[in-house]
Amino acid sequence: MNKNLQHYHAYLLRIWREEEGMPWRATLQNPHTGEQEGFASVEQLINFIRAKTDSAEGANQE
């Protein structure tokens, strides 16, 4: 399978919470570079993913 890397993102997702009732936290790690992004909430995680996919969609429309 030949993938155009501009249209492909891979991450290792870790999600946890410190205690019951506390907000969920998350990290995404790029397995190719080891670069890691941390998120204090699920909303921040979703916003990050939206930003990655929105910018990719914008590039396709040019």
LUMKE-592546 format. One record per residue (C-alpha): residue number from 1; residue in one letter; x, y, z. Coordinates in Angstrom, 2 decimals, always signed. Layout:
i: NUM, aa: a, X: X, Y: Y, Z: Z .
...
//
This chain:
i: 1, aa: m, X: +0.00, Y: +0.00, Z: +0.00 .
i: 2, aa: n, X: +1.52, Y: +3.30, Z: -1.12 .
i: 3, aa: k, X: +0.52, Y: +6.19, Z: +1.15 .
i: 4, aa: n, X: +1.01, Y: +9.85, Z: +0.40 .
i: 5, aa: l, X: +2.45, Y: +11.08, Z: +3.71 .
i: 6, aa: q, X: +0.70, Y: +14.44, Z: +3.35 .
i: 7, aa: h, X: -2.57, Y: +12.55, Z: +3.79 .
i: 8, aa: y, X: -1.47, Y: +10.30, Z: +6.62 .
i: 9, aa: h, X: -0.89, Y: +10.88, Z: +10.32 .
i: 10, aa: a, X: -0.02, Y: +8.16, Z: +12.83 .
i: 11, aa: y, X: +0.06, Y: +8.65, Z: +16.59 .
i: 12, aa: l, X: +0.22, Y: +6.55, Z: +19.71 .
i: 13, aa: l, X: -2.58, Y: +7.75, Z: +21.98 .
i: 14, aa: r, X: -2.32, Y: +7.54, Z: +25.77 .
i: 15, aa: i, X: -5.32, Y: +8.65, Z: +27.81 .
i: 16, aa: w, X: -5.75, Y: +8.59, Z: +31.59 .
i: 17, aa: r, X: -7.09, Y: +10.44, Z: +34.60 .
i: 18, aa: e, X: -5.41, Y: +10.87, Z: +37.94 .
i: 19, aa: e, X: -8.52, Y: +10.06, Z: +40.02 .
i: 20, aa: e, X: -12.19, Y: +9.25, Z: +39.55 .
i: 21, aa: g, X: -14.05, Y: +12.43, Z: +38.62 .
i: 22, aa: m, X: -10.91, Y: +14.23, Z: +37.41 .
i: 23, aa: p, X: -10.64, Y: +15.32, Z: +33.78 .
i: 24, aa: w, X: -9.14, Y: +12.94, Z: +31.25 .
i: 25, aa: r, X: -5.63, Y: +13.81, Z: +30.06 .
i: 26, aa: a, X: -3.94, Y: +12.59, Z: +26.91 .
i: 27, aa: t, X: -0.70, Y: +12.46, Z: +24.98 .
i: 28, aa: l, X: -0.14, Y: +11.77, Z: +21.31 .
i: 29, aa: q, X: +3.26, Y: +10.52, Z: +20.24 .
i: 30, aa: n, X: +4.43, Y: +10.50, Z: +16.64 .
i: 31, aa: p, X: +5.98, Y: +7.03, Z: +16.18 .
i: 32, aa: h, X: +8.22, Y: +8.27, Z: +13.35 .
i: 33, aa: t, X: +9.83, Y: +11.20, Z: +15.19 .
i: 34, aa: g, X: +9.13, Y: +10.48, Z: +18.86 .
i: 35, aa: e, X: +7.65, Y: +13.98, Z: +19.17 .
i: 36, aa: q, X: +4.96, Y: +14.12, Z: +21.83 .
i: 37, aa: e, X: +2.01, Y: +16.47, Z: +22.39 .
i: 38, aa: g, X: +0.25, Y: +16.68, Z: +25.75 .
i: 39, aa: f, X: -3.38, Y: +17.62, Z: +26.40 .
i: 40, aa: a, X: -5.07, Y: +18.63, Z: +29.65 .
i: 41, aa: s, X: -8.52, Y: +17.70, Z: +28.31 .
i: 42, aa: v, X: -10.24, Y: +15.63, Z: +25.67 .
i: 43, aa: e, X: -11.43, Y: +18.88, Z: +24.07 .
i: 44, aa: q, X: -7.82, Y: +20.00, Z: +23.55 .
i: 45, aa: l, X: -7.02, Y: +16.62, Z: +22.00 .
i: 46, aa: i, X: -9.97, Y: +16.88, Z: +19.61 .
i: 47, aa: n, X: -9.02, Y: +20.46, Z: +18.68 .
i: 48, aa: f, X: -5.49, Y: +19.30, Z: +17.84 .
i: 49, aa: i, X: -6.82, Y: +16.53, Z: +15.60 .
i: 50, aa: r, X: -9.25, Y: +18.95, Z: +13.96 .
i: 51, aa: a, X: -6.43, Y: +21.40, Z: +13.27 .
i: 52, aa: k, X: -4.34, Y: +18.64, Z: +11.67 .
i: 53, aa: t, X: -7.19, Y: +17.42, Z: +9.48 .
i: 54, aa: d, X: -8.53, Y: +20.91, Z: +8.64 .
i: 55, aa: s, X: -5.10, Y: +22.03, Z: +7.41 .
i: 56, aa: a, X: -4.83, Y: +18.86, Z: +5.32 .
i: 57, aa: e, X: -8.27, Y: +19.48, Z: +3.79 .
i: 58, aa: g, X: -7.34, Y: +23.09, Z: +3.00 .
i: 59, aa: a, X: -4.23, Y: +21.93, Z: +1.16 .
i: 60, aa: n, X: -6.35, Y: +19.57, Z: -0.96 .
i: 61, aa: q, X: -8.59, Y: +22.40, Z: -2.13 .
i: 62, aa: e, X: -5.76, Y: +24.54, Z: -3.55 .
//
